[in-house]
Amino acid sequence: MKLPRREFLRLAAAAATLSAAPRIARADTYPSHPVRIVVGFAAGSTTDTLARLMAQWLSQRLGQQFIVENRPGAAGNIGAEAVVKAEPDGYTLLMVPPAVAANGALYAHLNFDFVRDIAPVAGMVRLPNVAEVHPSLPVHSIPELVAYAKANPGLSYASAGIGTPSHLAGQLFNVMTGANLTNVPYRGDGPAMADLIAGQIRIAFATSIASIEHIRAGELRPLAVTTAKRSELLPELPSVSEFVPGYETSSWFGMGAPKGTPADIIATLNREANAGLADAALKTRLSNMGCMVLPGSAAEFGALIASETNKWGKVIRDAGIKAE
């Protein structure tokens, strides 16, 4: 039966309204069931630690469980790709690690473009890395480390994976000092620190979160922080730049979602994440780990990702660094 044009248009409009209704309802009632936060590194890593703190806060604030799911491998690329391919409905999120700023330049055949395919949600923290050694290594300063490395070729350092700040901090150190340390990548800070504490490997440039308790316990000897200025967490430590002018690197983290996630869901998550960063108790916990909070809009976090991607892409290309 052929419908009159007016009736056809009315039915088409009704169908469009019905198809849009679930999306609108989903946004208005978000979240109505548990949310996954994917972490591209192993349990115990810095990314994992921060994800669990934010998941706990969001669960309390939004009345649904935010569950951390570890998908380690390929410097966070496995976890990131899982989120890129997920339904953009706000129920699959990514804890964004700084490695994403390097991976596009390090890996020639990624199945996604992070800046294009992940929507920024909220920044969380920035923190220093720590140049540190196992106590069995006979060095107590950055100049001593450089001299020892040059006199003992073949020394290695642990990193949380290819393209992570702990990897790039070591590579930048090599470029600027001629130390020629070899990177040994792990699937996150947790396994890297386990081998470092055991003395299986004796040098690292790990985040302050991964390092601080082991430093306090005397299991590691810190030499310097990697930020341009000294850290309030370890004020007695010099910065690497005091001995290697111009040296600077740090770690930063936040949350992302698949491209196409409704704007009002992103706004809800951004608002609640920022409320967490302003909460005195959570802010104190982060400060005790050496973190500086990064409140702001989703667009501001997106600008940080883009800026860091440009910065590290140039460093990686100029130094000829490749994923091993």
SEVO-262734 format. One line per field, with one value per residue (C-alpha): x, y, z; residue number from 1. Coordinates in steps of 0.02 Angstrom, whole numbers, always signed. Layout:
<dolums>
east	[X / ...];
north	[Y / ...];
up	[Z / ...];
k	[NUM / ...];
</dolums>
This chain:
<dolums>
east	[+0 / +68 / +63 / +17 / +169 / +107 / +77 / +248 / +336 / +241 / +291 / +471 / +481 / +406 / +532 / +677 / +612 / +600 / +777 / +845 / +749 / +864 / +1016 / +929 / +868 / +1041 / +1121 / +987 / +1002 / +1189 / +1256 / +1120 / +1238 / +1424 / +1559 / +1727 / +1887 / +2015 / +2197 / +2327 / +2455 / +2469 / +2394 / +2507 / +2564 / +2547 / +2405 / +2316 / +2339 / +2266 / +2123 / +2072 / +2072 / +1962 / +1851 / +1818 / +1773 / +1658 / +1571 / +1530 / +1473 / +1371 / +1295 / +1360 / +1518 / +1664 / +1768 / +1951 / +1994 / +2179 / +2223 / +2414 / +2529 / +2611 / +2640 / +2454 / +2402 / +2302 / +2195 / +2177 / +2121 / +1992 / +1915 / +1924 / +1820 / +1696 / +1519 / +1526 / +1395 / +1497 / +1510 / +1687 / +1819 / +2008 / +2132 / +2243 / +2429 / +2566 / +2627 / +2489 / +2588 / +2733 / +2650 / +2598 / +2780 / +2849 / +2731 / +2716 / +2560 / +2434 / +2252 / +2196 / +2246 / +2232 / +2199 / +2066 / +1982 / +1977 / +1873 / +1958 / +1855 / +1959 / +2137 / +2188 / +2369 / +2546 / +2693 / +2882 / +2983 / +3130 / +3304 / +3344 / +3457 / +3465 / +3573 / +3701 / +3747 / +3893 / +3824 / +3747 / +3719 / +3680 / +3863 / +3916 / +3784 / +3844 / +4026 / +3984 / +3880 / +4020 / +4148 / +4034 / +3953 / +3799 / +3704 / +3514 / +3369 / +3191 / +3040 / +2852 / +2851 / +2899 / +2846 / +2807 / +2883 / +3002 / +3066 / +3077 / +3157 / +3298 / +3315 / +3321 / +3452 / +3555 / +3543 / +3592 / +3731 / +3798 / +3762 / +3703 / +3590 / +3485 / +3297 / +3217 / +3028 / +2901 / +2711 / +2692 / +2778 / +2730 / +2837 / +2975 / +2988 / +2986 / +3143 / +3224 / +3199 / +3263 / +3420 / +3385 / +3402 / +3479 / +3425 / +3255 / +3168 / +3001 / +2857 / +2850 / +2695 / +2786 / +2943 / +2900 / +2861 / +3017 / +3122 / +3050 / +3086 / +3267 / +3245 / +3295 / +3418 / +3344 / +3466 / +3356 / +3183 / +3153 / +3049 / +3132 / +3106 / +3124 / +2973 / +2882 / +2869 / +3059 / +3123 / +3298 / +3323 / +3396 / +3321 / +3416 / +3421 / +3538 / +3672 / +3604 / +3541 / +3378 / +3330 / +3145 / +3009 / +2858 / +2706 / +2524 / +2361 / +2175 / +2020 / +1958 / +1811 / +1773 / +1745 / +1559 / +1520 / +1375 / +1432 / +1320 / +1396 / +1571 / +1513 / +1448 / +1611 / +1716 / +1615 / +1630 / +1816 / +1850 / +1749 / +1863 / +2019 / +1949 / +1904 / +2023 / +2046 / +2079 / +2188 / +2295 / +2315 / +2373 / +2489 / +2569 / +2615 / +2695 / +2549 / +2493 / +2308 / +2254 / +2076 / +1995 / +1879 / +1881 / +1944 / +2091 / +2140 / +2126 / +2244 / +2370 / +2364 / +2391 / +2534 / +2624 / +2598 / +2683 / +2825 / +2869 / +2839 / +2977 / +3095 / +3067 / +3091 / +3245 / +3325 / +3276 / +3191 / +3089 / +2976 / +3083];
north	[+0 / +170 / +295 / +477 / +590 / +678 / +511 / +447 / +599 / +586 / +404 / +440 / +579 / +465 / +330 / +453 / +511 / +333 / +291 / +444 / +414 / +280 / +392 / +539 / +430 / +354 / +525 / +589 / +439 / +407 / +298 / +167 / +18 / -13 / +79 / +7 / +108 / +22 / +31 / -15 / -70 / -204 / -193 / -93 / +26 / +214 / +218 / +79 / +166 / +329 / +240 / +152 / +315 / +399 / +245 / +246 / +430 / +416 / +262 / +361 / +515 / +435 / +286 / +151 / +47 / +110 / -46 / -46 / -170 / -201 / -232 / -221 / -228 / -127 / +28 / +50 / +26 / -133 / -45 / +112 / +14 / -80 / +86 / +157 / +7 / +14 / +81 / +270 / +268 / +320 / +144 / +112 / +241 / +247 / +301 / +404 / +382 / +496 / +355 / +401 / +558 / +452 / +299 / +378 / +417 / +254 / +131 / +134 / +27 / +73 / +37 / +204 / +386 / +431 / +617 / +581 / +428 / +462 / +603 / +690 / +687 / +761 / +787 / +714 / +742 / +785 / +713 / +698 / +544 / +499 / +450 / +313 / +162 / +2 / +29 / -95 / +24 / +133 / +301 / +440 / +581 / +615 / +656 / +492 / +396 / +470 / +432 / +255 / +219 / +278 / +173 / +19 / +1 / -109 / -45 / -59 / +35 / -23 / +63 / +38 / +2 / +71 / +253 / +278 / +427 / +311 / +251 / +423 / +500 / +374 / +402 / +590 / +563 / +460 / +593 / +735 / +646 / +508 / +380 / +250 / +155 / +14 / +15 / -143 / -123 / -202 / -208 / -66 / +7 / -138 / -275 / -150 / -97 / -277 / -317 / -152 / -183 / -361 / -295 / -387 / -217 / -69 / +94 / +173 / +337 / +286 / +398 / +468 / +362 / +201 / +254 / +347 / +203 / +108 / +265 / +291 / +109 / +126 / -1 / +126 / +270 / +425 / +535 / +673 / +717 / +739 / +898 / +1065 / +1116 / +1017 / +921 / +967 / +781 / +758 / +936 / +879 / +799 / +905 / +904 / +819 / +990 / +1056 / +944 / +925 / +1097 / +1090 / +915 / +903 / +772 / +726 / +611 / +663 / +567 / +589 / +507 / +481 / +399 / +334 / +469 / +504 / +486 / +605 / +778 / +781 / +617 / +689 / +846 / +741 / +644 / +802 / +890 / +743 / +715 / +899 / +886 / +743 / +844 / +982 / +862 / +889 / +705 / +647 / +798 / +758 / +576 / +633 / +764 / +632 / +537 / +691 / +733 / +905 / +903 / +953 / +1018 / +1094 / +1065 / +918 / +1037 / +1090 / +908 / +881 / +1028 / +951 / +784 / +872 / +979 / +830 / +727 / +861 / +882 / +698 / +657 / +781 / +713 / +534 / +572 / +680 / +547 / +404 / +309 / +158 / +34 / -118];
up	[+0 / -46 / +97 / +67 / +77 / +235 / +325 / +271 / +340 / +504 / +527 / +480 / +608 / +740 / +701 / +715 / +883 / +946 / +888 / +976 / +1136 / +1209 / +1185 / +1270 / +1412 / +1431 / +1449 / +1569 / +1685 / +1669 / +1741 / +1755 / +1770 / +1808 / +1708 / +1655 / +1667 / +1557 / +1611 / +1481 / +1611 / +1744 / +1918 / +2035 / +1898 / +1918 / +1791 / +1887 / +2056 / +1992 / +1902 / +2063 / +2162 / +2031 / +2014 / +2201 / +2197 / +2047 / +2119 / +2277 / +2183 / +2044 / +2132 / +2014 / +2019 / +1916 / +1889 / +1838 / +1701 / +1666 / +1483 / +1484 / +1335 / +1195 / +1305 / +1336 / +1155 / +1188 / +1318 / +1213 / +1059 / +1163 / +1213 / +1036 / +977 / +1122 / +1110 / +1139 / +1276 / +1427 / +1499 / +1438 / +1487 / +1475 / +1607 / +1492 / +1524 / +1456 / +1343 / +1220 / +1176 / +1114 / +1040 / +876 / +836 / +908 / +824 / +635 / +619 / +753 / +712 / +783 / +801 / +985 / +962 / +830 / +907 / +1095 / +1168 / +1314 / +1473 / +1615 / +1669 / +1837 / +1890 / +1839 / +1936 / +1929 / +1888 / +1998 / +1938 / +2062 / +2087 / +2187 / +2343 / +2275 / +2134 / +2196 / +2140 / +2244 / +2119 / +1936 / +1893 / +1975 / +1877 / +1712 / +1753 / +1810 / +1655 / +1540 / +1634 / +1635 / +1463 / +1450 / +1603 / +1589 / +1664 / +1697 / +1621 / +1629 / +1442 / +1274 / +1257 / +1441 / +1532 / +1624 / +1454 / +1375 / +1531 / +1513 / +1327 / +1349 / +1486 / +1362 / +1226 / +1342 / +1441 / +1330 / +1468 / +1341 / +1461 / +1384 / +1412 / +1482 / +1461 / +1578 / +1576 / +1700 / +1853 / +1965 / +1884 / +1844 / +2026 / +2086 / +1986 / +2034 / +2220 / +2199 / +2115 / +1952 / +1868 / +1959 / +1878 / +1842 / +1804 / +1882 / +1934 / +2110 / +2143 / +2100 / +2194 / +2353 / +2472 / +2418 / +2441 / +2615 / +2657 / +2603 / +2463 / +2329 / +2325 / +2240 / +2144 / +2071 / +2006 / +1820 / +1828 / +1795 / +1977 / +2138 / +2202 / +2362 / +2398 / +2399 / +2425 / +2472 / +2301 / +2161 / +1988 / +1848 / +1763 / +1899 / +1823 / +1645 / +1592 / +1493 / +1548 / +1594 / +1588 / +1692 / +1693 / +1675 / +1679 / +1648 / +1578 / +1400 / +1311 / +1137 / +1007 / +992 / +1177 / +1213 / +1267 / +1420 / +1484 / +1461 / +1552 / +1697 / +1712 / +1697 / +1832 / +1953 / +1917 / +1953 / +2114 / +2165 / +2129 / +2240 / +2382 / +2528 / +2570 / +2392 / +2356 / +2510 / +2454 / +2283 / +2356 / +2468 / +2311 / +2232 / +2118 / +2063 / +2018 / +1842 / +1855 / +1701 / +1555 / +1436 / +1301 / +1411 / +1438 / +1250 / +1221 / +1343 / +1251 / +1083 / +1150 / +1229 / +1072 / +968 / +1094 / +1113 / +930 / +885 / +1020 / +963 / +778 / +807 / +919 / +804 / +946 / +889 / +978 / +1013];
k	[1 / 2 / 3 / 4 / 5 / 6 / 7 / 8 / 9 / 10 / 11 / 12 / 13 / 14 / 15 / 16 / 17 / 18 / 19 / 20 / 21 / 22 / 23 / 24 / 25 / 26 / 27 / 28 / 29 / 30 / 31 / 32 / 33 / 34 / 35 / 36 / 37 / 38 / 39 / 40 / 41 / 42 / 43 / 44 / 45 / 46 / 47 / 48 / 49 / 50 / 51 / 52 / 53 / 54 / 55 / 56 / 57 / 58 / 59 / 60 / 61 / 62 / 63 / 64 / 65 / 66 / 67 / 68 / 69 / 70 / 71 / 72 / 73 / 74 / 75 / 76 / 77 / 78 / 79 / 80 / 81 / 82 / 83 / 84 / 85 / 86 / 87 / 88 / 89 / 90 / 91 / 92 / 93 / 94 / 95 / 96 / 97 / 98 / 99 / 100 / 101 / 102 / 103 / 104 / 105 / 106 / 107 / 108 / 109 / 110 / 111 / 112 / 113 / 114 / 115 / 116 / 117 / 118 / 119 / 120 / 121 / 122 / 123 / 124 / 125 / 126 / 127 / 128 / 129 / 130 / 131 / 132 / 133 / 134 / 135 / 136 / 137 / 138 / 139 / 140 / 141 / 142 / 143 / 144 / 145 / 146 / 147 / 148 / 149 / 150 / 151 / 152 / 153 / 154 / 155 / 156 / 157 / 158 / 159 / 160 / 161 / 162 / 163 / 164 / 165 / 166 / 167 / 168 / 169 / 170 / 171 / 172 / 173 / 174 / 175 / 176 / 177 / 178 / 179 / 180 / 181 / 182 / 183 / 184 / 185 / 186 / 187 / 188 / 189 / 190 / 191 / 192 / 193 / 194 / 195 / 196 / 197 / 198 / 199 / 200 / 201 / 202 / 203 / 204 / 205 / 206 / 207 / 208 / 209 / 210 / 211 / 212 / 213 / 214 / 215 / 216 / 217 / 218 / 219 / 220 / 221 / 222 / 223 / 224 / 225 / 226 / 227 / 228 / 229 / 230 / 231 / 232 / 233 / 234 / 235 / 236 / 237 / 238 / 239 / 240 / 241 / 242 / 243 / 244 / 245 / 246 / 247 / 248 / 249 / 250 / 251 / 252 / 253 / 254 / 255 / 256 / 257 / 258 / 259 / 260 / 261 / 262 / 263 / 264 / 265 / 266 / 267 / 268 / 269 / 270 / 271 / 272 / 273 / 274 / 275 / 276 / 277 / 278 / 279 / 280 / 281 / 282 / 283 / 284 / 285 / 286 / 287 / 288 / 289 / 290 / 291 / 292 / 293 / 294 / 295 / 296 / 297 / 298 / 299 / 300 / 301 / 302 / 303 / 304 / 305 / 306 / 307 / 308 / 309 / 310 / 311 / 312 / 313 / 314 / 315 / 316 / 317 / 318 / 319 / 320 / 321 / 322 / 323 / 324];
</dolums>
